[in-house]
Amino acid sequence: MAYLGLMTTTVLVVGGGPAGMACAIAMAQAGVPSEIVEISEDWRPGGIGIALQSAPLRAMKQLGLFGALLAVGRPHRFIDMCGADGTRFAEVPQVNVNDPDDPPFLGMARESLHEVMVAEVQRRGIPVHLGVTVRRIGAADDSGVEVELTDGRVRRFAYVVAADGVNSATRASALPHAPEPAYAGQVIWRAAAKCPPGLDRYTMLIGGPVRVGLVPLPDGGLYLWMLDTTIGPERPPRDQLLELFQERLGRFGGAAPAVAEQLTDNAQIDFRALQWLIVPPPWHSGRTLLIGDAVHTTTPHMAYGAGLALEDAVVLGELAGSGLPFDEMATAFETRRFERARLVVENSLQLSRWEQEPGPPNPGANRLVGETMATLAAQI
Ligand SMILES: Cc1cc2nc3c(=O)[nH]c(=O)nc-3n(C[C@H](O)[C@H](O)[C@H](O)COP(=O)(O)OP(=O)(O)OC[C@H]3O[C@@H](n4cnc5c(N)ncnc54)[C@H](O)[C@@H]3O)c2cc1C
């Protein structure tokens, strides 16, 4: 309790993923100092590839990172929709909310997004404490909160922003009545490969209960995802991953065989059960506010989870710089963010549920995506 009474304007950000890093950058832009604690020691991103939609790219413009992203991302103006044999039946133009020449959709390696953000965090001199997390958040008073960190230090912060992802430990302590993440009923397989010659566009192959996305990346790379409703959520034994993956990929034509032949090792295959979560407001208690996947986790059907996290950060940075008392700031944040997050989470889940139904693809799916993207085009 030795620190009680001391004033500080420093904010503690818990989690160094897209939400946490973007939050710290947006705060720095607003003149609010912050520090990040990141539980992992090596600080590498999970996953393989990622796509950012146009509105999140607008948020990246506000964070000053758009140019750096263009250098590491591959633009996609259309998604080709194909049958399982690779025959194209539609091309879906992607919504652009930015300048007409800007790419509406950017595919990149997860590592590239991470490196762009880390470079900006470092350029701005934001302290990052790796292998450290919060042991205890003390009682809040009018000007701050005392936090005990796992490195043994007890520090006083203006407030805490928890960006510790879908399995947020902070959520469990700060919002004990929040719902838990739920299984969406689908799993996703992912792999990286070299892009086969002739594959220039983001291509989806629809094969009943399994669908594949082939996302060309810069430098001849490819990100493959495969949504699957034919297997349960438990991760299969590691030594069976390749065989189970190839069994499913084997039903596809087009560029799929040229990708399949490159994948020869269980270690190349990533498997994950899809989860979803939308926490009803409030997203804060005491002087702790949750953002990103910690309060809204979406299935990847709209490729918008990181997008929401980046937008959260921009809005929070704006509010943090306004000098509002914490409670008012947090409530204003939730008011601006909840409906948008709900829309993405619930509509993505709807797409997932339609994909789990037997029979041909639901004709409402493209309309739902189009309507959602049109709504998300509005300023945040
Ligand atoms: C299969 C799949 C595909 C996806 N594809 C896309 C896509 O194409 N486009 C898109 O926009 N989104 C996509 N997403 C969603 C996106 O990955 C997430 O929404 C995004 O990573 C959320 O960012 P976050 O910072 O909130 O959480 P995370 O990315 O989970 O980051 C949380 C960070 O906090 C750290 N941490 C955890 N616990 C603690 C703790 N107790 N203390 C300190 N640190 C902690 C973690 O190590 C991590 O660094 C996809 C998701 C999945 C599952």
The ligand as an ORCA input file, in Angstrom:
! r2SCAN-3c Opt
* xyz 0 1
  C      -8.391    -19.391    -37.243
  C      -8.470    -17.920    -37.062
  C      -8.300    -17.086    -38.148
  C      -8.397    -15.705    -37.992
  N      -8.271    -14.904    -39.086
  C      -8.415    -13.578    -38.943
  C      -8.323    -12.715    -40.079
  O      -8.050    -13.154    -41.192
  N      -8.520    -11.392    -39.887
  C      -8.782    -10.856    -38.655
  O      -8.960     -9.635    -38.547
  N      -8.861    -11.649    -37.555
  C      -8.680    -12.975    -37.681
  N      -8.751    -13.785    -36.577
  C      -8.994    -13.201    -35.244
  C      -7.727    -12.653    -34.597
  O      -6.698    -13.609    -34.569
  C      -8.032    -12.198    -33.176
  O      -9.254    -11.518    -33.132
  C      -6.945    -11.277    -32.653
  O      -5.707    -11.958    -32.587
  C      -7.327    -10.741    -31.283
  O      -6.306     -9.922    -30.780
  P      -6.118     -9.756    -29.195
  O      -4.895     -8.923    -29.047
  O      -7.386     -9.326    -28.593
  O      -5.858    -11.219    -28.646
  P      -4.587    -12.258    -28.943
  O      -4.214    -12.135    -30.360
  O      -5.049    -13.532    -28.408
  O      -3.448    -11.627    -28.061
  C      -3.465    -11.727    -26.660
  C      -2.058    -11.518    -26.144
  O      -2.085    -11.486    -24.728
  C      -1.124    -12.384    -24.219
  N      -1.650    -12.871    -22.936
  C      -2.574    -13.832    -22.716
  N      -2.837    -13.938    -21.414
  C      -2.076    -13.028    -20.791
  C      -1.912    -12.645    -19.435
  N      -2.600    -13.239    -18.448
  N      -1.031    -11.651    -19.160
  C      -0.322    -11.032    -20.123
  N      -0.433    -11.363    -21.418
  C      -1.309    -12.330    -21.758
  C      -0.975    -13.465    -25.267
  O       0.276    -14.137    -25.164
  C      -1.089    -12.631    -26.549
  O       0.148    -12.072    -26.918
  C      -8.662    -15.164    -36.716
  C      -8.809    -16.007    -35.608
  C      -8.723    -17.376    -35.775
  C      -8.889    -18.268    -34.583
*
